[in-house]
């Protein structure tokens, strides 16, 4: 659902959504205790193997209520059933008190034997001596307790159980607090880190970016204000306050909330960290990954090429492939897996194909980059097919499937199979999930580019726009050939990195420059020909 819906559009969308949902209030007499996103978080925390969960969220969507439900379930259990202490940390005392009150309510609702919520002094050992901190606690018959603290005590290191860090982006020294909290994992503990954003360079957002880049093996959830509304947040507010819900009333309330936050709505409600503008990749970082010996193959067919007879077009394409691509394909390492990313263009933008080979150390080798300008659809497919059928141990391809790019992506999918091809609809959500992996590849030194000024300029066009790394629509550069560029190789590179981590189909043992059969069978992968003999190309591979 669009971020910029008017009140009327929101009301109509919500009316349609509610019309097809079961009427839980009518069926059960009461609404569910937890909204879907609250129960989803609780279910995740109850899932075996979820040790660390990071949640980026909108303001005031009631997630603490869900945390309290889980905290009581955890602390009330016997040790053999997985029970343990729960420590809740926030930056403000009133938030801590609110959490403990919610826990007390859940304990009564569950009819669990527990003490009344009590205040006590928590001793925090500092370098200057012992400092007493006001804290809150509920004790359970299980022997475990829930403790609420309004700061980040160093004595967290001596504790064990579940630690919940709420509004983590606002606590003092989150990095040090995380070090102490993650020690809980050694003895079966659990860490939950939840917050509204507080700037792009904040430690909380840095952790989120690391998770999205695949560098931290943590679970991740994002809940925006609109997602919470769609799950019934305002309906729950009306239920609690005794108001009558309607799509129009919700739309009016939503508009008021957005107006209240004004320019801060992106960060406070849409989970987009502020100050998130500027170049995504620095010039020194890009230049550090550029190498002299990586070719760039560019082809712009003769004027009027699209109107040539088919056999002449095909002959010209085949000559280009044999003259320019075949020698480069022969140089690929036959033992390494290959993949590619493709950004599509027809008349205005370029079609860019970025092959990669995955080295044994998981670094990504770029054998060459191919740029096609004003090449007809069928000719593009002929070139792509030539290239992919000759990539050694081809594992996956990711193609831009927007607009006219859908033709090439669909052709590839039909030829090579859905397990080998991803048709990518480039969108804000795709960029958010995948651009951190591209940046991480640059920073870790496992990605490489040709020493080419146009390609460098393409990657410099990547900008942070409201927390999303992408090529702005109106950003253009002029290439060495005098034609406009729109960051096409940068998108192809991001798609190639995405393809490198996908689960592909069966990986064949191909040979350099020799097309693999279209219909692959088991014998294609074990090196046996139809007569049961060892294939000559496979024998050559074994001798390498």
LUMBA-894234 format. One record per residue (C-alpha): x, y, z; residue in three letters. Coordinates in steps of 0.1 Angstrom, whole numbers, padded with zeros to 4 digits, always signed. Each point is the difference from the previous one (the first is absolute). Layout:
! residues N
XYZALA ...
! end
This chain:
! residues 544
+0000+0000+0000UNK +0014+0034-0010UNK +0015+0022+0027UNK -0017+0031-0015UNK -0036-0009+0000UNK -0026+0027+0007UNK -0025-0004+0028UNK -0027-0010-0026UNK +0022-0026-0016UNK +0010-0014+0034UNK -0036-0003+0011UNK -0010-0018-0032UNK +0029-0024+0002UNK -0008-0008+0037UNK -0036-0004-0008UNK +0008-0026-0027UNK +0025-0018+0023UNK -0024-0002+0029UNK -0028-0013-0023UNK +0020-0031-0009UNK +0013-0007+0036UNK -0019-0023+0024UNK -0020+0019+0026UNK +0019-0012+0030UNK -0020+0022+0024UNK -0033-0015-0012UNK +0013-0036+0001UNK +0019+0001+0033UNK -0017+0028+0019UNK +0034+0016+0006UNK +0029+0010-0023UNK +0033-0020+0002UNK +0021+0010+0029UNK +0030+0007-0023UNK +0000+0016-0034UNK +0016-0020-0028UNK +0034+0017+0001UNK +0001-0003+0038UNK -0008-0037-0001UNK +0025-0005-0028UNK +0028+0014+0021UNK -0010-0023+0029UNK -0001-0030-0023UNK +0034+0008-0013UNK +0014+0002+0035UNK -0016-0033+0008UNK +0016-0016-0031UNK +0030-0022+0007UNK +0032+0014-0014UNK -0010+0037+0002UNK +0026+0013+0024UNK +0002+0036-0011UNK -0028+0021-0014UNK +0003+0036-0013UNK -0032+0019-0006UNK -0002+0034-0017UNK -0034+0015+0007UNK -0023+0030-0001UNK -0008+0021+0031UNK -0028-0010+0023UNK -0013-0032-0016UNK -0002-0020+0032UNK +0029-0024-0005UNK +0009+0003+0037UNK -0033-0016+0007UNK +0010-0031-0020UNK +0034-0001+0017UNK -0016+0000+0034UNK -0022-0030-0010UNK +0031-0019-0010UNK +0020+0011+0031UNK -0027-0014+0023UNK -0002-0033-0019UNK +0038-0004+0002UNK +0005+0010+0037UNK -0030-0020+0012UNK +0012-0033-0014UNK +0021-0026+0019UNK +0036-0003-0010UNK -0006-0033-0017UNK -0027+0016-0021UNK +0024+0027-0012UNK -0007+0026+0027UNK +0026+0027+0008UNK +0003+0035+0013UNK -0010+0029-0022UNK +0018+0034+0001UNK -0016+0030-0017UNK +0021+0030-0007UNK -0011+0034-0014UNK +0013+0035+0001UNK -0029+0015+0020UNK -0014-0010+0034UNK -0036+0006-0011UNK +0004-0026-0028UNK +0014-0025+0025UNK -0029+0005+0024UNK -0024-0004-0029UNK +0015-0033-0010UNK -0001-0013+0036UNK -0036+0010+0003UNK -0008-0018-0033UNK +0018-0031+0014UNK -0021+0001+0032UNK -0032+0002-0021UNK +0011-0030-0021UNK +0008-0020+0031UNK -0035+0006+0014UNK -0015-0008-0034UNK +0019-0033-0001UNK -0009-0007+0037UNK +0037-0005+0007UNK +0012+0001+0036UNK +0022+0031+0002UNK +0009+0028+0024UNK -0012+0035-0004UNK +0021+0023-0020UNK +0026+0015+0023UNK +0026+0028-0001UNK +0035-0008+0013UNK +0036+0013-0004UNK +0022-0018-0025UNK +0037+0002+0008UNK +0020+0010-0031UNK +0037-0006+0005UNK +0020+0029-0017UNK +0037+0009+0000UNK -0009+0026+0026UNK -0017-0024+0023UNK -0035-0013+0005UNK -0029+0020-0013UNK -0036-0007+0009UNK -0025+0002-0028UNK -0038+0000+0005UNK -0015-0031-0016UNK -0032-0020-0001UNK -0006-0037+0005UNK -0026-0028-0001UNK +0008-0034+0016UNK -0016-0032-0011UNK -0007-0033+0017UNK +0024-0016-0025UNK +0029+0017+0018UNK +0006+0023-0030UNK -0007+0038-0002UNK -0005+0028-0024UNK +0022+0030+0007UNK -0005+0034-0016UNK +0029+0025-0001UNK +0001+0035-0013UNK +0037+0001-0010UNK +0027-0024-0012UNK +0017-0015+0030UNK +0034-0017-0004UNK -0012-0027+0024UNK -0020-0013-0029UNK +0031-0021-0006UNK -0006-0020+0031UNK -0036-0009-0008UNK -0016-0027-0021UNK -0033-0004-0019UNK -0019+0022-0025UNK +0010+0036-0004UNK -0023+0024-0018UNK +0015+0034-0011UNK -0029+0023-0008UNK +0005+0032-0021UNK +0036-0012-0004UNK +0010+0029-0023UNK -0004+0024+0030UNK +0018-0018+0028UNK +0035+0010+0010UNK +0028-0019-0017UNK -0020-0026-0018UNK +0031-0017-0013UNK +0013-0008+0035UNK -0035-0010+0012UNK -0003-0025-0029UNK +0034-0016+0009UNK -0013-0006+0035UNK -0034-0012-0012UNK +0014-0024-0026UNK +0019-0018+0027UNK -0035-0014+0011UNK +0001-0022-0030UNK +0027-0022+0013UNK -0024-0017+0025UNK -0031-0001-0021UNK -0011+0036+0005UNK -0018+0022-0025UNK +0005+0037-0011UNK -0028+0022-0014UNK +0010+0034-0013UNK -0029+0023-0010UNK -0001+0037-0010UNK -0012+0028-0020UNK +0028+0014-0021UNK +0022+0028+0013UNK +0021+0009-0030UNK +0017-0019-0028UNK +0035-0002+0017UNK -0015-0012+0033UNK +0014-0033+0013UNK -0036-0015-0001UNK -0002+0007-0038UNK +0035-0012-0006UNK -0010-0033+0016UNK -0031-0001-0023UNK +0022+0006-0031UNK +0023-0028+0011UNK -0029-0024+0003UNK -0014+0010-0034UNK +0035-0005-0015UNK +0000-0036+0014UNK +0030+0008+0022UNK -0019-0006+0033UNK -0021-0032+0004UNK -0028+0017+0019UNK -0038+0000-0006UNK -0014+0033-0012UNK -0035+0015-0001UNK -0012+0034-0012UNK -0034+0015+0010UNK -0011+0033-0014UNK -0029+0021+0012UNK -0021-0008-0030UNK +0007-0037+0004UNK -0012+0003+0036UNK -0031+0018-0011UNK -0007-0027-0026UNK +0003-0026+0028UNK -0027+0018+0020UNK +0019+0025+0022UNK -0026+0027-0002UNK -0028-0025+0004UNK +0016-0011+0032UNK +0003+0036+0012UNK -0037+0005-0007UNK -0008-0032+0019UNK +0020+0011+0031UNK -0013+0036-0001UNK -0036-0009-0008UNK -0001+0018-0033UNK -0017-0013-0031UNK +0024-0010-0028UNK -0005+0009-0036UNK +0023+0002-0030UNK -0006+0037-0002UNK +0008+0005+0037UNK +0032-0020-0003UNK +0010+0020-0031UNK -0005+0032+0018UNK +0020-0011+0030UNK +0028-0013-0022UNK +0002+0033-0018UNK +0002+0018+0033UNK +0028-0022+0012UNK +0020+0006-0032UNK -0006+0037+0003UNK +0012+0000+0036UNK +0033-0016-0009UNK +0003+0021-0031UNK +0035-0002-0014UNK +0009-0027+0026UNK -0027-0024-0013UNK +0025-0020-0021UNK +0021-0008+0031UNK -0026-0002+0027UNK -0028-0018-0020UNK +0015-0015-0031UNK +0032-0015+0015UNK +0023+0021-0023UNK +0030+0013+0019UNK +0006+0037-0003UNK +0030+0017-0015UNK +0000-0028-0025UNK +0011+0019-0031UNK +0032+0003-0020UNK +0021-0024-0020UNK -0004-0036+0010UNK +0036-0010-0010UNK +0030+0024+0004UNK +0022+0006-0029UNK +0031-0014+0017UNK -0019-0032+0008UNK -0011-0004-0036UNK +0035+0007-0013UNK +0015-0025+0024UNK -0020-0028-0017UNK +0008+0010-0036UNK +0026-0022-0018UNK +0019+0007-0033UNK -0004-0035-0015UNK -0038-0003-0001UNK -0014+0007-0035UNK -0032+0020-0007UNK -0017-0012-0032UNK -0023+0026-0016UNK -0021-0006-0031UNK -0022+0025-0018UNK -0013-0016-0032UNK -0001+0020-0033UNK -0028+0025-0005UNK -0032-0016-0013UNK +0012-0034+0013UNK -0035-0008+0014UNK -0014+0000-0036UNK +0026-0024-0014UNK -0013-0034-0012UNK +0001-0025+0029UNK +0027-0022-0015UNK +0023+0030-0005UNK -0007+0012+0036UNK +0008-0034+0014UNK +0031-0003-0021UNK +0012+0034+0013UNK -0008-0010+0036UNK +0018-0033-0003UNK +0031+0017-0015UNK +0000+0024+0030UNK -0003-0029+0025UNK +0028-0020-0017UNK +0023+0030-0004UNK -0005+0017+0033UNK -0015-0024+0026UNK +0014-0034-0010UNK +0037+0009+0008UNK -0010+0014+0034UNK -0022-0030+0008UNK +0030-0023-0008UNK +0019+0016+0028UNK -0025-0007+0027UNK +0010-0025+0027UNK -0020-0033-0007UNK +0001-0010+0037UNK -0017+0031+0014UNK -0038+0006+0001UNK -0013+0027-0023UNK -0030+0024+0003UNK -0010+0033-0014UNK -0022+0031+0005UNK -0017+0019-0028UNK -0015+0035-0001UNK -0022+0005-0030UNK -0002+0029-0025UNK -0011+0004-0035UNK +0000+0034-0016UNK +0010+0024+0028UNK +0018-0020+0026UNK +0026-0027-0004UNK -0004-0037+0005UNK +0029-0010+0022UNK +0010-0036+0008UNK +0024-0006+0028UNK +0013-0036+0003UNK +0016-0011+0032UNK +0021-0031+0009UNK +0000-0010+0036UNK +0035-0009+0012UNK +0006-0027+0026UNK +0005+0027+0027UNK -0035+0014-0010UNK +0015+0032-0015UNK -0017+0010-0033UNK +0021+0002-0032UNK -0012+0022-0028UNK +0012-0014-0033UNK -0015+0028-0021UNK -0030+0023-0002UNK -0022+0001-0031UNK -0019+0032-0010UNK -0026+0000-0028UNK -0015+0032-0014UNK -0031+0001-0023UNK +0001-0037-0006UNK -0033-0016-0011UNK -0018-0023+0025UNK +0006-0033-0020UNK +0036+0009-0005UNK +0005+0006+0037UNK -0015-0034+0007UNK +0024-0016-0025UNK +0030+0016+0016UNK -0012-0009+0035UNK -0006-0036-0009UNK +0034-0002-0017UNK +0017+0013+0032UNK -0020-0020+0026UNK +0004-0033-0018UNK +0037+0004+0001UNK +0005+0011+0036UNK +0018-0028+0019UNK -0021-0016+0028UNK -0028+0025-0005UNK -0020+0003+0033UNK -0023+0030-0002UNK -0010+0031-0019UNK -0019+0031+0012UNK -0017+0021-0026UNK -0017+0034+0001UNK -0037-0010-0008UNK -0015+0035+0001UNK -0018+0012-0031UNK +0015-0012-0033UNK +0026-0019+0020UNK -0026-0026+0008UNK +0005-0014-0035UNK +0036-0009+0005UNK -0005-0012+0036UNK -0029-0022-0011UNK +0020-0015-0029UNK +0029-0008+0024UNK -0024-0016+0025UNK -0016-0022-0027UNK +0034-0010-0014UNK +0019-0007+0032UNK -0027-0006+0026UNK -0015+0018+0029UNK +0026-0014+0024UNK +0028+0016-0021UNK -0016+0034-0008UNK -0015+0027+0022UNK -0022+0025-0016UNK +0005+0031+0022UNK -0025+0028+0003UNK +0024+0027+0012UNK -0018+0019+0027UNK +0007+0019+0033UNK -0005-0032+0019UNK +0025-0019-0022UNK +0026+0028+0003UNK -0004+0001+0038UNK +0005-0037+0003UNK +0028-0004-0025UNK +0021+0032-0004UNK +0017-0005+0034UNK +0014-0033-0014UNK +0016+0019-0030UNK +0015+0026+0024UNK +0013-0027+0022UNK +0017-0017-0030UNK +0018+0033-0007UNK +0010+0005+0036UNK +0012-0035+0004UNK +0020+0001-0032UNK -0017-0030-0016UNK -0014+0018-0030UNK +0018+0015-0029UNK -0006+0023-0030UNK +0018+0010-0032UNK +0022+0031+0001UNK -0026+0019-0020UNK -0011+0036+0005UNK -0036-0006-0012UNK -0005-0029+0024UNK +0015+0020+0028UNK -0025+0028-0007UNK -0028-0026+0000UNK +0008-0011+0035UNK +0004+0036+0012UNK -0037+0006-0010UNK -0011-0023+0027UNK -0016+0023+0026UNK -0018-0004+0033UNK -0035+0012-0005UNK -0022-0002+0032UNK +0020-0029+0012UNK +0000-0019-0034UNK +0032-0004-0020UNK -0009+0003-0037UNK +0006+0020-0032UNK -0023+0031+0002UNK -0023+0002-0031UNK +0014+0033-0011UNK +0037-0008+0005UNK +0019-0003-0033UNK +0036+0001-0011UNK +0015+0004-0035UNK +0021-0030-0011UNK +0031+0001-0020UNK -0020-0008-0031UNK -0021+0032+0004UNK -0031-0019+0011UNK -0018+0003+0033UNK +0004-0026+0027UNK -0023-0007+0030UNK +0023-0020+0023UNK -0008-0032-0019UNK +0031-0020+0008UNK -0005+0008+0037UNK -0035-0017+0000UNK +0014-0029-0020UNK +0028-0004+0026UNK -0025+0000+0029UNK -0021-0026-0019UNK +0032-0021-0005UNK +0009+0001+0037UNK -0036-0010+0007UNK +0002-0029-0024UNK +0033-0012+0016UNK -0018-0009+0032UNK -0031-0016-0015UNK -0007-0038+0001UNK +0002-0010-0036UNK -0009-0032-0017UNK +0025-0028-0008UNK +0035+0013-0006UNK +0015-0016-0031UNK +0037-0005-0008UNK +0002+0021-0031UNK +0030+0006-0022UNK +0012+0034-0012UNK -0016+0011-0032UNK -0021-0032-0005UNK -0037+0004+0003UNK -0018-0022+0025UNK -0030-0020-0013UNK -0033+0018+0005UNK -0017-0031+0015UNK +0024-0010+0028UNK +0000-0035+0015UNK +0020-0018+0026UNK +0026-0010-0026UNK +0007+0037-0007UNK +0012+0003+0036UNK +0020-0032+0005UNK +0019+0003-0033UNK -0014-0031-0017UNK -0012+0001-0036UNK -0030-0018-0014UNK +0020-0031-0006UNK +0012-0003+0035UNK +0035+0013-0007UNK +0019+0028+0018UNK -0006+0032-0020UNK +0032+0014-0016UNK -0007+0035+0014UNK -0005-0014+0035UNK +0033-0021-0003UNK +0018+0032-0009UNK -0015+0017+0031UNK +0012-0028+0023UNK +0036+0004-0014UNK +0001+0037+0009UNK 
! end
